Amino acid sequence: MDDKSLTLEGRRLLVATDTKVWAGGEGTWLRFSSLVAALARCGVRVDFVTSRMLAADTVAQLRAIGATNVRCSKAAPEPRSGSRVRARLRRFVPGPLTSLLRRSRVVAARVLSVDSAEAKKQHGAQPSRESPLSVSVGQCLRQDTYDFVMVEYVVNAHALEALRYLPLGDRPVALIDTYDVYHERCAALRRHGVRLPGEMSRDREQALLTGFDIIVAIQDEDRRELAAMCPAKTVVTCLPCRDADPVPPSSDRPAKSLGFFGGRGYSGPNEQGLAQFLVHAWPLIREVHPTATLSVFGDTRDAFRGRSFPGVQFEGYVLDLRAAYSRVEVVIDPVTFGGGLKTKVLEALSYGRPVVATTHSAIGYPNAGGHGLFVAQDWRSFAGMVNELFAQPGRAIDEGCRAAAYVEAHFQESRVMAELLGAMESDLERRRSRSRACSVTGPEGVC
């Protein structure tokens, strides 16, 4: 890190979230873990609080990325390995019906996981001051003193209610890591027939964001919108931190092999994007390269049960990502809607794999186009870019090297953290100046 990393040495940060950011294999975990780890390496002492139950392995994950204290409700029971019920059902129930049952279960679980305070907030009602996360944050603030409180994702903004009970001069600097512009994400998903458990208007999101001192955007396009919504606030861009770590090809990697990584759980954008690719681009690729193969990794396969496509293998969720990447020559990201930054693109580039992406998937990437990242305007050009990579022996390897160099140039920790660290130090100094003014001009909480 550069000299700015030293300015936060010894500072204390409380990270508050009820979102399942710790689910390994998801883009949210890549973002969350890299940001927390980077702050910890800057000398910040990081505590983590949630009102959810956490399993022992989840606590271990959080400690591994730099969380000193992990506070949660009582430990959750360890998950069972596999599901005997699902395994037996698949013997007797047709694939499409099994997929429908699973998706229904996932959607129901998501709906039930939204507590009443969060549901009211998302629909425009005032959140309860006694929401579980706010209570948990309040307990931490009564026990310890923090310089910063960072809330992860706007749906957890109700955690700030705990700060109302502190004198103004003693309140820590409040940050929010937004991930995306939430109301825009809701609208995009709704247009494509995908609904989140709750909706949020622009006005409601704006009201929630004004409670924070620093608003952290994951890419510049989001930053511009967030700055327009909250012009009086400090808004910074902080790309995910990522080191290049190229994966050598396995000895049995087939020639002309594509890979798609869909992550865990239900994801409408992944499923719809892959479906469009298989209809509009894959036939054009197979027409030119009949031996081309596509490996689909992740739970996305559940949406395609009972369907088959020539040369396509649905692998399911895999634990060893490096082994999976070693088996593919080129990675695709055919997603056409959603929000934020597509971290699956960054992951593939960092592993030394060229990526063919849609214009939507490339949003937020500096100097997108080239450098191992190929951006297609339509499905015909998407197929054409894949065909060009396959047609030239060694081209994919060369582009993979450029991809790794691109990650080193734009996603190094010292580069992406500098603006955020500066904003944190500046806001902390302003908060201290206000506190000193309070002690001179009148009782705490009056100034």
RAGI-V482101 format. One record per backbone hydrogen bond with DSSP energy under -0.5 kcal/mol. NH is the residue of the N-H (numbers start at 0). CO is the residue of the C=O. Records with the same first field share a line. If there is no record, write none. Layout:
NH=CO ; CO
//
This chain:
4=1
5=2
6=3
7=4
8=5
9=42
10=7
12=44
13=147
14=12 ; 46
15=13 ; 149
16=48
20=18
22=19
23=21
25=22
29=25
30=26
31=27
32=28
33=29
34=30
35=31
36=32
37=33
38=34
39=35
40=36
41=37
42=39
43=38
44=10
45=43 ; 65
46=12 ; 44
47=68
48=14
49=70
53=72
58=54
59=55
60=56
61=57
62=58
63=59
64=60
65=62
66=61
67=45
68=45
70=47 ; 68
72=51
75=53
81=79
86=82
87=83
88=84
89=85
90=87
91=87 ; 88
92=88
97=93
98=94
99=95
100=96
101=97
102=98
103=99
104=100
105=101
106=102
107=103
108=104
109=105
110=106
111=107
112=108
113=109 ; 110
114=112
118=114
119=115
120=116
121=117
122=118
123=120
124=119
130=127
134=130
135=131
136=132
137=133
138=134
139=135
140=136
141=137
142=138
143=139
146=11
147=11
148=172
149=13
150=148 ; 174
151=15
152=150 ; 176
155=152
156=153
158=155
159=156
160=157
161=158
162=159
163=159 ; 160
164=161
165=162
169=166
170=166 ; 167
172=146
174=148 ; 172
175=213
176=150
177=175 ; 215
179=177
181=179
184=180
185=181
186=182
187=183
188=184
189=185
190=186
191=187 ; 188
192=189
193=188
194=192
204=200
205=201
206=202
207=203
208=204
209=205
210=207
211=208
212=173
213=173
214=233
215=175 ; 213
216=214 ; 235
222=218
223=219
224=220
225=221
226=222
227=223
228=224
229=225
232=229
233=212
234=232
235=214
237=216
241=410
244=349
246=350
247=245
249=325
252=249
257=292
258=329
259=294
261=259 ; 296
270=266
271=267
272=268
273=269
274=270
275=271
276=272
277=273
278=274
279=275
280=276
281=276
284=280
285=281
286=282
287=283
288=284
291=288
292=255
293=310
294=257
295=293 ; 312
296=259 ; 294
297=315
298=262
300=297
301=298
302=299
303=300
304=301
306=303
311=308
312=293
314=295 ; 312
315=295
320=318
323=319
324=320
325=321
326=322 ; 323
327=324
328=256
329=256
330=353
331=258
332=355
342=340
344=341
345=341
346=342
347=343
348=344
349=345
350=346
351=348
352=347
353=328
354=371
355=330
356=354 ; 373
357=332
358=375
360=334
361=357
362=359
364=361
365=363
367=364
368=369
369=372
372=369
373=354 ; 371
374=372
375=356 ; 373
381=377
382=378
383=379
384=380
385=381
386=382
387=383
388=384
389=385
390=386
391=387
392=390
394=391
397=393
398=394
399=395
400=396
401=397
402=398
403=399
404=400
405=401
406=402
407=403
408=404
409=405
410=406
414=411
415=411
416=412
417=413
420=416
421=417
422=418
423=419
424=420
425=421
426=422
427=423
428=424
429=425
430=426
431=427
432=428
433=429
434=430
435=431
436=432
437=433
438=434
439=435
440=436
441=437
445=442
446=442
//
